Amino acid sequence: MAYMIEDSLVSCPDSTGKLVTYHSQAVSILKRQTYGSWKNVVDISSPSVQ
């Protein structure tokens, strides 16, 4: 098993064309497979509190 803790930024235009940036935090949990590759088994994120 392995895990990653991530902070991310996503920018996109809103309905008026103004660029908006969303901040979020995420945790991914991975499991090692029989032949050595990794499989993502849990991926959860939530908005960051600013």
C-alpha positions as a Markdown table, in Angstrom:
| # | Residue | x | y | z |
|---|---|---|---|---|
| 1 | Met | 0.0 | 0.0 | 0.0 |
| 2 | Ala | 1.0 | 3.6 | -0.6 |
| 3 | Tyr | -0.6 | 7.0 | -0.3 |
| 4 | Met | -0.2 | 10.5 | -1.8 |
| 5 | Ile | -1.3 | 13.8 | -0.3 |
| 6 | Glu | -1.9 | 16.4 | -2.9 |
| 7 | Asp | -2.6 | 20.1 | -3.2 |
| 8 | Ser | -4.0 | 21.2 | -6.5 |
| 9 | Leu | -5.1 | 24.3 | -8.4 |
| 10 | Val | -7.6 | 24.3 | -11.3 |
| 11 | Ser | -8.3 | 27.5 | -13.3 |
| 12 | Cys | -11.2 | 27.9 | -15.7 |
| 13 | Pro | -13.4 | 30.8 | -16.9 |
| 14 | Asp | -16.8 | 31.4 | -15.1 |
| 15 | Ser | -20.0 | 32.2 | -16.9 |
| 16 | Thr | -18.9 | 35.8 | -17.4 |
| 17 | Gly | -15.5 | 34.8 | -18.8 |
| 18 | Lys | -13.5 | 35.8 | -15.7 |
| 19 | Leu | -10.8 | 33.3 | -14.8 |
| 20 | Val | -11.5 | 31.6 | -11.5 |
| 21 | Thr | -9.0 | 29.4 | -9.6 |
| 22 | Tyr | -10.2 | 26.5 | -7.4 |
| 23 | His | -7.9 | 25.2 | -4.6 |
| 24 | Ser | -8.3 | 21.6 | -3.4 |
| 25 | Gln | -6.6 | 19.0 | -1.3 |
| 26 | Ala | -6.7 | 15.3 | -2.1 |
| 27 | Val | -5.5 | 11.9 | -0.8 |
| 28 | Ser | -5.0 | 8.9 | -3.1 |
| 29 | Ile | -4.4 | 5.4 | -1.8 |
| 30 | Leu | -2.7 | 2.8 | -4.1 |
| 31 | Lys | -2.3 | -0.9 | -3.8 |
| 32 | Arg | 0.6 | -2.9 | -5.3 |
| 33 | Gln | -0.6 | -5.5 | -7.8 |
| 34 | Thr | 0.7 | -9.1 | -8.2 |
| 35 | Tyr | 3.1 | -8.2 | -11.1 |
| 36 | Gly | 4.4 | -5.0 | -9.5 |
| 37 | Ser | 2.2 | -2.3 | -11.0 |
| 38 | Trp | 0.2 | 0.1 | -8.8 |
| 39 | Lys | -3.6 | 0.5 | -8.8 |
| 40 | Asn | -5.4 | 3.5 | -7.4 |
| 41 | Val | -8.0 | 2.1 | -5.1 |
| 42 | Val | -9.2 | 5.3 | -3.3 |
| 43 | Asp | -9.1 | 8.9 | -4.5 |
| 44 | Ile | -10.9 | 11.6 | -2.5 |
| 45 | Ser | -10.6 | 15.4 | -2.6 |
| 46 | Ser | -12.2 | 18.4 | -1.0 |
| 47 | Pro | -12.0 | 22.2 | -1.4 |
| 48 | Ser | -9.2 | 23.9 | 0.6 |
| 49 | Val | -10.2 | 26.3 | 3.3 |
| 50 | Gln | -8.6 | 29.7 | 2.4 |
